[in-house]
Amino acid sequence: MATIKQKNNNQSAKIVLCVFAFIIILMVLNVIYLGATGKHLVSGANIKEYAENRGGQQKEETLYAKRGTIYSSDKQVIASDVKKYKLYAILSETRLTVDKEPAYVVDKEETAKKLAPILGVDKAKILEQLNKKTYQVEFGSYGNNLSSLVKDKIDALGLPGLEFEEITTRNYRYGDFASYEVGYAQLLTNEINGKTTKSIIGQMGLEKAFDDELSGKDGKKVYLVDNNNYTLPNGVLSETAPVAGNDMYLTIDADVQTELDLQMKQLVEKLKSEKATCAVMEAKTGKILAVSNYPSFDPNKRDIDNYVDLFLNEAVEPGSVFKSFVYANGLNDGRLNLKTKYQSGKFYYNNNKKDSVKDHNGGKGWGTISYEQGFYYSSNTAICHMLRTVNDRVSLLQDYEDLGFFKSGTVDKLSTASGFAGYKGVVGRDIEYLTTGFGQGSSWTAYQLLRAYSVFANNDGKMVTPYFVDKIVDSSTNETIYQGKTEYSKQIYTNETVKKMRDLLSGVINIKGSTGYSYHMDDINLIGKTGTGQVAQTGGYKQNFYTNSFAGLAPYDDPQVVIVLWYQGKNASSKVAAELVQGVVRTALNKINAQPVKEVETSTFVLDSYMNQSTEFAKSILTKHQLSTLLIGDGDTVIDQYPKAKTEVSSQSRVFLQTNGTNITMPSMDGWSRKEAEAFAAMADVRITFDGVGTIYKQNVPKGTKLKSNQEIKVQAK
């Protein structure tokens, strides 16, 4: 009996499978037959004839592909596509549904009344548009760039004649965030063979350089429509699905970048600098963890004043940070004895007691000192004496070549400037060769200096090449199709030279009286070199206007990060610059040394605007998408939110909703980032002071405490 029952089950399964296969084959044949004859295969209905009788025609629709998302190294969304909607209204009474029902605005007064509060505009303005004698109307700025939440509200009204055009645009979650390097992509409209197409195309930075990789492949749908532009029953002739673009993962870390942007903003505000750039890199791999330029721009607004990437393409005379390479050459060739003494103060390069190079203390100098002391005091005359009596010129210029100075190039398809070698100018002139040794008379980019200083981080005396793109991943298969990699130069300095240079750079930062002692850190053994350079203008140099620079590594015994900073203006402060360097170095080392966490699969969600929505409604939407919601205040209506609308967030992310209630209690900030804590402080009207950098693990105000306006909250982070 069991055998018979099993046979019957098998026969039933085979019958079901055959029926299913027959249906699939029939559907495929129907599409093919419809496309070839215009008739429905089963019913025999002549769809094509039906369409022609109704004034119909074949219509082709482009199915736009999603552009690849750009992520930070810690998987934060940097750039992504977002959908927006444009509202328009059909006014012509000729527009009917297939069932002959009105597909136009029937009651203009009622439509205007219900739309007004949703769009936030006077009813009279909407009614003015609806009373026009035309086929359809749009609603200007108040009907454009609508979120899906607003669209859903209008759809829920059930009013005939209201329709939407879906528009996909590019959104940059953090706004100004390595903007010159990330760049931006823009929605462009083109006319090709009489057909209008819309595409998001990279216009600047990595968005432009990797446009082919990030762009997807559009699909196409061909169908029959009647004279009212409605798709006819069974009217779809063919459909090709779009293929999404590839996703890009940067080497940039969101926490390090946020810290650098914060510090850069403070430096510029305090010193009123006209230009500034800073970057920090993993010393062993070349991964750029953060880069910031001032002035910069928000890619969402494209408020660009200066189109030059200061980090990659602004060549400056940075001053004494370049002395390290003259010293390294002398040590490497065995020609420099650091204990040898020379006369500081002035160096007469033409032997006429008139043309001289002076030390930065007005030419007073420090008397007869050793070359080692000359490095700590940043003596220009030490360099001049060395270039005349110690270093071999051919050997030194070969080092400049090997270190990549005065040569243009590319990094991840982005162009880099060459700088200018002043000593290659007038034949027989020696002064530019001397001044180049202390960072004047020639020019370098911050990118070149960052790369060159990495030579002191690696015991084998090799440079590492910086890069921005960690990997590119096929968004459909999750297959890595491009992988960034670490690239080293040939060996430039010996092990012994690298160790001696670290000792010299350590002395600059950690010996009292040295030029870089302001940068000294009690918790991290930072090493580096400071510099001050004049800024060239036509006919000479600007008065009381300088480039102030710093190049360094940390920690001393085994450098993990390299950092380069320069800023220009009339004001300078080693204290303010040191605060930037110290804050960024701490954050970078904290991230590099953090224990790896187990990766979990996450999904993403683009936030709508929840302004003026009930807290219960907003919270239900966020919970549905596995987002953690924090209500600030005990009100029932949302008046502000963080992150802002159109931000793409991953599951488990925190979303803050400020309510119209004034009773605000203290949450647990355990695991919060600095950016989240600052967002909460702004909404709750409190002040937060930080001890340490990184993730918050302790707070002085207990969870549940009712907060007062302007109350100070102290948190500790690591």
N, C-alpha and C positions, 0 to 999 in steps of 0.2 A: 504493500500500500504506500509506504514511504517513497518507494522508487517511482511509482505512478504519479504521486503528488508532485514530486520534484520535476518530473518530465513536463507536467502540465504548467508548472511555474515557469520553466524555461521557455515553453512554447508561447506563453502569455507575454513574457519579456521580449521575445523576438518579434511578436506581432506589434507591440507598442513601439519598438525601435523602428520597424519598417514604416509604420504610419507616420512617425515623427520625421523620418528621412524623406518620405513622400511629400510631406507638407513643405519642408525646406526646399526641395527640388522644385516644387510647384511655384513657390514664391520667387525663386531665382528666375525660372522660365518666364514668369509673368512680367518681371522687370525688363528682361531682354525683349520679350514679345511686344511689350508696351512701347519700348523705345524704338523698335523697328517698324511697327504697324500703326501705333497710336491707339490700339484696341486692348481691352482687358481680356486676358487669356480665358478666364473661367466664364465670366458673364457675357463676353463678346461685345460689351459696350464699347462704342467708339469714343474714347476719351478725347482723342485729338479733334474729332469732328464736333464733339460736345463743346470743347474749348473754343473752336473757331466760331461756332454758332453764337457763343456768348462773347465774342470779341476777344477770346483768349489767345495766349501766345506762350511760347517756351521762354522761361526765364532762368537766368543763371545767377546764383548767389555765392559770393566768396565766404568761406568759413575760415576766419582769421586764426592763425596759430598763436599760441601763447609764447611770449618771449621768455627765455630762460631767466631764472631768478639768480641774483648775486647774493652770496652769503659771506659772512665773516668766518674766520677760522673756528670760532666757537658757535657756529651755526645760527647766528642772528641774521635775520633778513635785512639786507642792505638796499636792494633794488628789486622791485617786482611789479608785475602788471596788476592794475586794479580796474574794475568795471565801473563806469559812470553812465548816467542816462540823461538824454535830452528829451524834454516833453514837448509834444506838439499836438494840435487839435485839428481834426477834420471838420470843416464847416459845410462842405457841399452836400446837399441832400441827395445827390446821385450816388453817394457811397452807401451801399447796402451790403448786408451779410448774405451768405448763400441762401439763407431762409427768408430773404427779403426784409430783414429787420434793419432799423436804422444803425448805421456805423458812423454816424456823424453826431455832433453836439446838438442834442434836441432841446434841452432847457438851458439856455445860456446863463440866465440869472442864477439858477440853482447850481450850475457847474462852477461859476465864479465864486459863489458863496462858500462852497465846500473846499475849493482849491486854495482860497486865500490863506487860511490859517496854516495849511501844510507847507505852502511855499513861502510864508512869511511876508506877504505883500498885500497891499490894499485890494479889496474886491473890485474897486473901480478900474484898476489897471488891467486886471484880467478881463473884465467885461469889455474894456476898450478893444482888446485884441480879438475877443470872440465876436464882436459886432462888425468886423471887417468883411467886406464883400470879396472873398477869395476862397480858393479850394481848401487851403489849410494855413494855419498860423503857428508861429513859435512864440516863446514867452521871454526871450532875451536872457539876461544873466540869471534871473531868478528861476528860469526853467532849465538851465544848463547845469552840468556837473552834479546831478542829483545822485544820492547814494541809493543802494538797493532797498534800504529801509524806507526812504521817502517814496520810492517807486511802489513798494508793496502797499503803503498807505493809500496812494492814489488808486491803485488797482482795486483795493478793497471797497472803494466808493461805488464801484459798479456803474460808472457813468459812461455812456457810449461816446465814441469820437475822440477819446483821449488815448494817444499812442506814444510809444517811446522809441528813440533811436539809441541803441547800445553802443557806447564808445569805450574802448580799452585804452588806458593811458599808463604811463610809467610813473611809479611812486617810489620816493626815496625816504625810507622810514625815519632815518635819523637826521634828515636835512643835510646840513654841512658836515660831512663825514668823509674825510680823505677825498674831497670833491674833485680836485684836479686829476687825481689818479683814477678814481671810479668813473668820473665823467658823467655824461647823461645821454639818454636816448629820448627821442621826441616823436610824437605821432605826426606823420606827414601825409598829405593827400597828393596823389599824382594822377595825371591823365595819361593813360596808355591805350592807344588805338581806340580813342573815344570812350574808354571805360574808366570810371573813377575807382581808384584803389587807395586804401589807407594802410599804412604800415608804421610800426614803431621802429625807428632807425637810429643807430648809435651816432651821435654827433661829436663826441669828445671823450678823451680818456679811454679806459678799458672797454667801455660800452661801444666805442667806435672801433677800437683796435680788434676786438673779438666779435664784431657784429655778425659775421657769418656763423660763428659758433653759437651765439645767443639767439639768433633769429631762427624761428621754426619754418615749416613749410605749410603754406595755406592750403586748405582743402576747398572743395567745390560741390555745390548742390545744384542740379538741374531739374526743374519741375515745370509743370504747366499751370498757368494762372488764367482766371477769367478777366473780363474787361474791368473788373473792380479790383484787380490785383490780388484776388484770393486764390490760394492754392486749391486746385480742383481735387475731388476725391480720387485717391490712388494716382495722384498726378506727379509724384516724384519719379523722375526718369532715372537719375543716377546720383550717387553721393560719394564723395571721396573725403574721408576724415582728415582734419589738419594734424600735423605733426609738431608737437611742442619743441621749442628750442632747448639747447643744453644748459644745465645749471653750472654756475661758476662759484668756486670756493676760493676766497682770498686768504692770504697769509695774515692779514690784518686781524687783530684781536679786538673785539668790541669794547672790552673793559679798558684795555691799554689806550685805545684810540679815544675813548671818552675822557680818560684822565688827561691825555695830552691836549685835547681840544680845550678842556677846562683850564689847564695851566697856561696854554697859549693865550687864551682870552684874557686871563688875569695879567700876564706879562704885557700884552699890547695896551691894555687899559691903564696900567700903572705907569708905563714908560712912554706911552703915546708913540709907539713905533710905527713907522710908515710901511715897513715890510718885515716879515719874519718867516722862518721855516725851521722845522725840526722833524727828525725821524729817528726811530729806534728799531734795531734789528737784532735777531738772534745771531750771535757771533759765530756759531758753529755751522749754521745751515744757510744763512743769507735770507731767511724769511723776514720780511719787513712787518713788524708788529703794529706800527702806527706811523702816520705821517700827517703833518698839519702845516698849512700855509696861511699866511695873512698878507693881504686880504684874500678872502675865499668867497664862496657863494653857496647858495642852497639850490641843488639841482631841480627841486620842485618849482622854484621861481625863476631860476636861471638869471639871477641878478648879478651878472658878471661884469666887473670893471676891468680886470686884468686877465688876459687869456694866457699868460705865461705861467707854467708850473714852476714855482720858485725852487722846489726841491730838485727837480730834474734839469731845469733849463735856465736858471738864473745864475750866471757866473759872477762871483764877487771876489774882491781882495780881502780874505778873511783875517789876515794878520798872522799872529804867532802860532796858531795851531799847525802851521805848515813846518815849523822848525823841527818837529819830531823826525821828519824824513831826512833832513840834513844830518842830524845826530845819528840816526840809525845807519846811514850810509858810512859815516866815519867809523863807527864801531864795527860794522860788518867787514870793512876793508882792513881793520886792524890799524888804522891810521890815527884814531882819536883816543887819547888818554884823558879821561874825565878829570883827573887831578891836575892836569897841566893848567897853568895860570896865564891870564892875558890881562891887558889894561882895558877896563870898561869905560863907558862914558861917551867917547866920540871915536869914530873911525874915519880917517881921511883917505878916501878911496882914490884921489888923484895926486896924492903926495904934494899938495900945494897949500895945505893948512886952511883951505877955504871950503872945498866940497867935502862934506862930511855926512855920515850916518850917525844919528844920535840914539842913545838909549831913551826909553819912554819917560824917564824922570827928568826930561829937559836936557839930557846930555850930561847930567851930573855923574851918573854911574854909581858904582859901589867900590871903586878903587880897583886894585889888582885882585882878581878872584879867579876861581877855577871854572872850567867849562861846565862842570856839574852845577855849580852855583849859578852860572849864567843861564842854564836851562830853567832852574827854579825861579829866578828873577825875570825870566823872559827877556834876556838881553839881546838886542839887535846887533850890537857890536861883536858879541860872541860869534854869531853867524858869519859876519863879515871876516873876522880873523880866520875862522875855520875854512871858509871858501877860498881864501887866499893862500893859506899855509898848511891846511890839513887835508881836506877832501880832494879826491881826484875828480876833475870836472867830467871827464868822459864816463867814469863809473857812476857819478851822481845823476847825470842826465839819462843814463840807461835805467837807473832806478825810477826816475820820473816816468819813463816810457813803460816800464814793467808794472808800475802802480796804476797805469791807465789815465794819467793826467794829460790834459790838452788833446783829448781825442773824443770825438762824438761817438754815439752808439745807440743801442736800443736796450730796453728792459721790458720784457713781455709786450713787445711790439710798440712800446712808447719810446719816442725819440729822446735822447739825452744830449745836452749841449757839450761842446768841447772845452770851453774856456779858452784863455789866451796866454800863450807863452811869450812874455815880454822880451825875454833874453834872445829870442829869435829875430828881433827887429833889426836895429841899426848895427851894421857890421863894425866891430871895433869898440862898441860901447859896452862897458862892463857893469854899469850901475844896475841894470835890470837883472843881471845874473845874481848880483848880491842881494837886491831887494826881494827877488823871488824866494830866496832862502828864508826870509821872515814874513812871507805871505803878502807882499806888495809888488806892484809892477807886473804881475801876472794874475790870472783869475781862475777860480775853480768853482765847481758846483758842490752843493751839499751832498749830492749823490756820490760824487767822486771821493769826497773826504770820508763819507761813511764806509764806502768800499775799501779805501786805502787803510783806514784805521783798524779794519778787521785783521790786518796782517799781524797786529800786536796781540790778537786774541788767540791765535793758533800757534802752538809750539813749534810747528814746522816752518813758520815764516811764510805761509801762503795766504793770499787774500781769498775771501769768499765773495761771490757775486750776489748782490741783493736782488730779490724778486718779489712780486706781488701776488701772482696767481699760483695757488697751491694745486688745484686740480679743476678739471672740467668733466662733468658727469652727464651721461645721457639720461635725461629726465624720465624716459620711459622704462629703460632697462636697469637704471642705476649703475651702469657700467662706466668705469673711468676711462675716458677717451684721451685725456691729456693729463700728465702728472708733472708738476714742477719738480725740479731737482737741484740739489746743491752742486755748485760748480766752483772749483778752486783754480787759482792761478798757478803758475810754476812757483817754486820756492824762491823767494826774494831775499829773505834774511835767514841767518842761522838761528838755531835754538838759543844759543848764548846771547845773540843780539836781541832777540825778542825778550828774554828775561831781563837784560840790562835796561831796555827801553821801558818795560813795566815798572822797574825800580825808579827810573827818572820820572815817569808819569805819576807814580804814586807820591813822590816827593813834592810835586807841584800842588797836589791836592791835600796832602796830609802833614806837611811840615809848615809850622807857623812862620809867617814872613814870606812864603811863596805866593806867587800871583793867583793861584787857584784855591787858596785855603778856605775861601768862602763856600766852596763846594763840598768841604769835608763832611762826612756822614759818620755818626757814631755806630750805627747798626750795619752799614754796608761799606766795604772797603772799595770806594770809588777811586778810579785813577783817570787822569786826563790832562788836557792842555787848554788854556784860554788864549784868546787872541783879540786884537783890536786893529782894524784896518781902515785906512781912509777910503772915501768913496769918490771915484773919478767922475769928472764932468768935463765938458769941452774947455780945453785950455788949462786944465790942472785938476785940483781936488776941491770938493766942497768944504767950506769952513764950518767947524763945530758940528760935523755930521759924520758918523762912523758906522762901520759894520763891526758888531761885537759878536764873538764866536766862542764856541766850546765844542771840543771833541773828546769823548771819553769812553771808558769801558768799566764793567763791573761783573763780578768782584775781582780783585787784584790777582789772586792765586790761580784762578781758572775762569777767565772772562766768559760770561754767558750772553751779555748784551753789549752792543755798541750804540752810542748815541751821538748825534751831531746837531748843533743848534747855531743859527745866526739870526741876528735881528739888526735893523738899521734905523737910525734916527739921531736926534740931538741929545737924547737922554740915554743913560746907561746905568745899570745897577747889577753888580755881580751877585748881590743878595737875591734879587728878584729872579735873575736867570738861574741861580742855584736852586731856588725853590721849584722851578719847573723841572730841571734835570733830576733832582732828588725824588720828586713825586712820581715822575714817569719811570725812573729806574726801579723804584720800589715796586710799583705796580707790575712792570714787565717781569721782574725776577719772581714775584709772587705767582704769576701765571705760569711761567716756565717750570717752576719747581713744584707746582701743585700736583697732587696725586691724580692720575687719570681716572675719570669716572666712567662707569659702564654706560655705553651708548644704548639709548632706548629709541624705539621708533616713534616719530612724532608726526603730527599733521599740522597744517597751517590754516589760518583763518584771517581774512581781512576785516578789520573792525569797521563798523558803521559809526555814524554819529548818534550818540544816545542822549544828546542834549534835549531837555524838555520832555523826556520819556519818564515813565514811572520807574522807580528803582526795581520793582518786582519784574517788570517786563524786561528791562535791560539785563538784570541778573539771570533771568531764565534763558535768554539768548546766549549769554556768555557761558553759562553752565552747560548748555547743550553742546557747546564746542570745546568742552573740557578745559575751560579757562578759570583761573582762580580770581574771584571778585572780592574787592575790598570796598565797602561803603564808608565814606568819610562823612560823618554827620548822621543824624537820625531823621532826616527828611524823607519825603516820598517821591521827590522829583530830582532828576539828574541835572546839574547845572554846569558840570565840567567833567572831563575824563582824561586819563592817561593810560596808555598811549592815545594819541589823537586819532580821529577818524581817518580811514584809508591806510592805516598802518597794518602790515601783515605780521601776525604774531604766531608763534608755535603753541601747540597744546601745552597745558600746565603753566603758561605765562600768567603773570599777575596783571590785572586791569583794575585801576583805581577809578571809582565813581564818586565825585563830590556831589553831595546832596544839598538841598535847601535847608537842612536842619543845622542848628548851631551847637548841638551837644556832640562833641567829638571826643572819642576815647582813643587811648594809645593802643596800637596793634603790636604784635610781636614782629620785630624786624629781622629776626634770625634768617640768614640766607639772602637778605636783600642786597642789591647792588647800590652803589652810591647814587646812581642816577634815579633809582626808584625812591630812595630816601629823600632826595632833593625834591622830587615831584610831590611826595606826600607832604613835605614841609610847606611847599608853596600853597597847596590846597587847604591844609589845616592851619595855616597862619602861625607856624612855629619855627624855631631856629634849631638846626642840627649841626653839631660840631663833631668832627671825625678824629679819631685817634687810630692811625694806621690806614692802609689802603686795601682794597679788595672787597671780600664779602663780609657783611656785618654778622657778628656772632654774639655781641653783648650790648645792652642798653641800660641806662641808669634810671629810666622811667618805666615802671612795671606795666605789663599789658593790662588793659582795662581801666587805667587811670584817666579821669576826665581831664582833658587838656585845656589850658588857658591860652589866650591870644599872646603871641610873641614868647611863649615859654621855650626855654632852652632844653634841648635833649642831647645828651652826650652818648655817642655810640663808639664801639670799638670794632675794627675790621682787620682782617688778615687775608 
